[in-house]
Amino acid sequence: MMVMLWVGLPLLGLAVLALVERVRSGYRPLREREQIHFCGHCGHVYAVLVRRPMDRCPRCGTVNDVLAVNEQSRL
């Protein structure tokens, strides 16, 4: 039983440290993870995750362009 504690506790500590580092290093601000779309047909504005691209408006189905980050700041 004592050997299990001597081996198990350090391994548990390493697992917790690895999990914390994974969460910390995987964080990216929302603007890096999403693209803002503006529908030229119905005027609907919506955000889409970069890893799941969508080129159609969810409201009317029209194909739309992505606004650049610089364009967002001018709006």
Residue frames as qw, qx, qy, qz and C-alpha x, y, z in Angstrom:
[[0.000, 0.884, 0.467, 0.000, 0.00, 0.00, 0.00],
 [0.313, -0.797, 0.087, 0.509, 2.80, 2.41, 0.87],
 [0.416, -0.118, 0.591, 0.681, 4.55, 1.77, -2.46],
 [0.216, 0.647, 0.656, 0.322, 1.34, 2.63, -4.26],
 [0.133, -0.946, -0.215, 0.205, 1.25, 6.03, -2.55],
 [0.415, -0.590, 0.350, 0.598, 4.92, 6.72, -3.30],
 [0.314, 0.073, 0.695, 0.643, 4.35, 6.00, -6.99],
 [0.108, 0.674, 0.704, 0.196, 0.74, 7.15, -7.40],
 [0.140, -0.872, -0.249, 0.397, 0.95, 10.62, -5.86],
 [0.224, -0.508, 0.389, 0.735, 3.84, 11.88, -8.03],
 [0.194, 0.219, 0.788, 0.542, 2.12, 10.47, -11.12],
 [0.008, 0.790, 0.612, -0.042, -1.11, 12.20, -10.15],
 [0.196, -0.780, 0.000, 0.595, 0.80, 15.46, -9.67],
 [0.234, -0.232, 0.608, 0.722, 2.38, 15.15, -13.10],
 [0.138, 0.491, 0.796, 0.325, -1.00, 14.44, -14.67],
 [0.059, -0.869, -0.404, 0.278, -2.50, 17.56, -13.07],
 [0.221, -0.638, 0.264, 0.688, 0.44, 19.70, -14.24],
 [0.231, 0.041, 0.751, 0.618, 0.11, 18.32, -17.78],
 [0.078, 0.688, 0.713, 0.113, -3.62, 19.08, -17.80],
 [0.129, -0.855, -0.172, 0.473, -3.08, 22.64, -16.57],
 [0.238, -0.441, 0.478, 0.721, -0.42, 23.26, -19.22],
 [0.212, 0.297, 0.805, 0.468, -2.65, 21.88, -21.96],
 [0.017, 0.830, 0.553, -0.071, -5.53, 24.14, -20.97],
 [0.214, -0.792, 0.038, 0.571, -3.26, 27.17, -20.61],
 [0.240, -0.325, 0.589, 0.700, -1.48, 26.73, -23.93],
 [0.209, 0.385, 0.824, 0.359, -4.67, 25.94, -25.86],
 [0.068, 0.786, 0.435, -0.435, -6.34, 29.26, -25.08],
 [0.279, 0.169, 0.377, 0.867, -6.81, 31.65, -27.97],
 [0.215, 0.321, 0.269, -0.882, -8.93, 34.80, -27.88],
 [0.557, 0.504, 0.610, -0.253, -12.35, 34.59, -29.49],
 [0.410, 0.798, -0.124, -0.423, -11.44, 36.82, -32.42],
 [0.024, 0.516, -0.809, -0.281, -8.73, 34.35, -33.48],
 [0.306, 0.078, 0.947, -0.056, -11.18, 31.43, -33.38],
 [0.391, 0.643, 0.633, -0.182, -14.09, 33.05, -35.23],
 [0.181, 0.095, 0.420, 0.884, -14.78, 34.93, -38.41],
 [0.280, 0.514, 0.416, -0.696, -17.53, 37.54, -38.69],
 [0.209, 0.282, 0.742, 0.571, -19.85, 37.24, -41.68],
 [0.268, 0.438, 0.228, -0.827, -22.27, 39.87, -42.96],
 [0.436, 0.426, 0.767, 0.200, -25.06, 38.88, -45.32],
 [0.033, -0.146, 0.266, 0.952, -25.40, 41.36, -48.16],
 [0.244, -0.339, -0.734, -0.535, -28.90, 40.07, -48.92],
 [0.488, -0.665, -0.540, -0.164, -30.74, 40.06, -45.57],
 [0.057, -0.782, 0.259, -0.565, -28.26, 42.03, -43.40],
 [0.879, -0.471, -0.061, -0.053, -27.78, 39.24, -40.85],
 [0.167, 0.723, -0.614, 0.269, -24.43, 39.34, -38.98],
 [0.948, -0.294, 0.025, -0.122, -23.11, 36.06, -37.59],
 [0.126, -0.712, 0.691, 0.000, -19.86, 34.49, -36.36],
 [0.968, 0.153, -0.171, -0.103, -18.48, 31.17, -37.57],
 [0.692, -0.553, 0.410, 0.218, -15.62, 29.15, -36.05],
 [0.214, 0.706, -0.569, -0.363, -12.54, 29.13, -38.30],
 [0.194, -0.236, 0.948, 0.085, -12.23, 25.34, -38.07],
 [0.354, 0.451, 0.819, -0.038, -15.82, 24.93, -39.28],
 [0.003, 0.191, -0.265, -0.945, -16.08, 27.29, -42.24],
 [0.332, 0.612, 0.705, -0.136, -19.53, 28.27, -43.47],
 [0.173, -0.051, 0.351, 0.919, -20.06, 30.32, -46.58],
 [0.209, -0.504, -0.630, -0.553, -23.85, 30.61, -46.43],
 [0.279, -0.326, 0.275, -0.861, -26.05, 32.83, -44.30],
 [0.005, -0.149, -0.955, 0.256, -27.95, 30.74, -41.71],
 [0.337, 0.438, 0.420, -0.720, -31.01, 32.97, -42.15],
 [0.613, 0.598, 0.013, -0.517, -31.45, 33.19, -45.94],
 [0.879, 0.076, 0.430, 0.190, -28.84, 30.79, -47.39],
 [0.474, 0.873, -0.101, 0.058, -27.05, 33.38, -49.55],
 [0.826, 0.043, -0.107, 0.552, -23.29, 32.88, -50.13],
 [0.173, -0.984, -0.016, -0.029, -21.35, 35.60, -48.27],
 [0.551, 0.549, -0.379, 0.501, -17.86, 37.06, -47.87],
 [0.669, -0.475, -0.376, 0.431, -15.81, 37.24, -44.67],
 [0.034, -0.978, 0.056, -0.197, -15.06, 40.63, -43.12],
 [0.634, 0.298, -0.439, 0.562, -11.38, 41.21, -42.39],
 [0.502, -0.525, -0.467, 0.504, -10.36, 42.20, -38.84],
 [0.214, -0.123, 0.037, 0.968, -9.42, 45.70, -40.06],
 [0.238, -0.368, -0.515, -0.737, -12.84, 46.11, -41.62],
 [0.491, -0.576, -0.650, 0.071, -14.50, 45.20, -38.30],
 [0.387, -0.414, -0.298, 0.768, -12.75, 48.05, -36.51],
 [0.014, 0.046, 0.268, 0.962, -14.03, 50.55, -39.09],
 [0.294, -0.492, -0.718, -0.396, -17.66, 49.48, -38.59]]
